Amino acid sequence: MSTALSRRRFLAMPAAFGAASLLPGGFAAALAEEAPPMPDLSDWGKVRAQFDLDPAWLHFASFYLASHPKPVRDAVEAWRRAIDRDPYQTVEHNGYSEDPAEWVPGHVLAAIAGYVGGRAGDIALTHNTTEGLALVYHGLPLKPGDEVLATAHDHYSHITSIAYATRRAGASMRRIALYEDAATATPDAMVGRLLQAVSPRTRVVGLTWVHSSTGMRLPVREMVDALKERHPDVLLVVDGVHGFGSTDVAAATLGADYFCAGCHKWMFAPRGTGMVWASAENWARLTPIVPDFSEIEGWNAWIEGRERKGPTTAERMTPGGFQAFEHQWGALAAFRMHEAMGRARVGARIRELNDQLKADLAGIRKVRLHTPMSGELSAGLVAFEVDGLKPEDVVKRLLQARIVASSSPYAVSYARLAPSLVNTPEEVERAVRAVRAIAGA
Ligand SMILES: Cc1ncc(COP(=O)(O)O)c(C=O)c1O
């Protein structure tokens, strides 16, 4: 990397772009001429046709890690070709250009900003949810005696990030259950449990938007409103990965102080891409952990042998070092694809398929549903048990019926089916029939 780095200002970015033949020196022009137009995504069959998933199987675990849809494959491949032709010029030019039209990460940030309803300058690009959570918790100004309040429902990545960060700071973590039984939990009861658990030492609350253990989608807005009314100084970190791309909610309006998500699950962005959104005020609270490769002030300070000036920003918190640039830049196509499909339309389709699955599973004797029936308290994951069978055995039996399901990696584990845009109502019916057969009902 040269030291001639730019101070980019998120100037009037052109609307988000897709893939192109991306030679250095004319990104915008090359795109205008060569970007394959976004395919017609006006019906769900056309959306499904974008995926290379093996048709011999019904894919009900697609949230685990994205299969790249065609627009994303094309974008990744176009960037790969450009980088393989000339790594130095392509990366130096498109990764660090002074011209906002040529600076590809700026286009990616603009597209994410449009999707989350925030500002491009408030978004840090990461590699996954885990990295975003680790950066935020380690960046927070925790002191000995401080407490981070988390829940029994958070993922390994979230709890381990808090454990490492609190241990280093001499702070502590406490975990509470927001419900005993997700299927019967109510927003009021969950808000009540959270408020009751906040102590005078609580500085940060960590929540997970959609629990991958039970499929519960927390009423984050109600929780944050209640929390901030009584404890305005307590910060809220949200692991949002399973609501991001599966619901019609603009993440930046959810109420979290820090919203961390991978883009490589429901968003279909290239594997190894993620993001964190926070306001400028909240970014400024953090201490960076990994050197960024983008803010000119950092390089100037290093060259001049002085302290870096100015507050921490999303840009400063974005992990630097060279990247799998074809994947990072290919994320643009995924956000464009979601823009073309429409967040509301995507959310409604996923809800419809999940409602169908839940209603039908609930009618099977010997099946116990753990995900709330309400579409407001759930998203794309349906967790269930079959009497007398371990979750992994249910998953094995479904595999024998050519249905890819998963079990949740938590202390209490359930079988999960996750209807998404790659599925149809008929596939949901087939999955239900298979569960019925497994249950012997
Ligand atoms: C709730 C939750 N958070 C975090 C992760 C880890 O995500 P990533 O691979 O993006 O780090 C997972 C994994 O599926 C998850 O279910």
The ligand as a Tripos MOL2 file, in Angstrom:
@<TRIPOS>MOLECULE
LIG
   16    16     1     0     0
SMALL
NO_CHARGES

@<TRIPOS>ATOM
      1 C1        -26.7950  -15.4700   16.7200 C.3       1 LIG1
      2 C2        -25.4800  -15.6770   16.0360 C.ar      1 LIG1
      3 N1        -24.5030  -14.7920   16.2070 N.ar      1 LIG1
      4 C3        -23.3090  -14.9240   15.6090 C.ar      1 LIG1
      5 C4        -23.0390  -15.9790   14.7890 C.ar      1 LIG1
      6 C5        -21.7000  -16.0560   14.1220 C.3       1 LIG1
      7 O1        -21.8060  -15.4380   12.8870 O.3       1 LIG1
      8 P1        -20.5510  -15.1030   11.9800 P.3       1 LIG1
      9 O2        -20.1780  -16.3610   11.2940 O.co2     1 LIG1
     10 O3        -21.0580  -14.0700   11.0230 O.co2     1 LIG1
     11 O4        -19.4820  -14.5960   12.8670 O.co2     1 LIG1
     12 C6        -24.0220  -16.9630   14.5820 C.ar      1 LIG1
     13 C7        -23.7500  -18.1060   13.6930 C.2       1 LIG1
     14 O5        -24.5690  -18.6200   12.9940 O.2       1 LIG1
     15 C8        -25.2720  -16.7960   15.2200 C.ar      1 LIG1
     16 O6        -26.2430  -17.7080   15.0630 O.3       1 LIG1
@<TRIPOS>BOND
     1     1     2 1
     2     2     3 ar
     3     2    15 ar
     4     3     4 ar
     5     4     5 ar
     6     5     6 1
     7     5    12 ar
     8     6     7 1
     9     7     8 1
    10     8     9 2
    11     8    10 1
    12     8    11 1
    13    12    13 1
    14    12    15 ar
    15    13    14 2
    16    15    16 1
@<TRIPOS>SUBSTRUCTURE
     1 LIG1         1 GROUP 0 **** ****
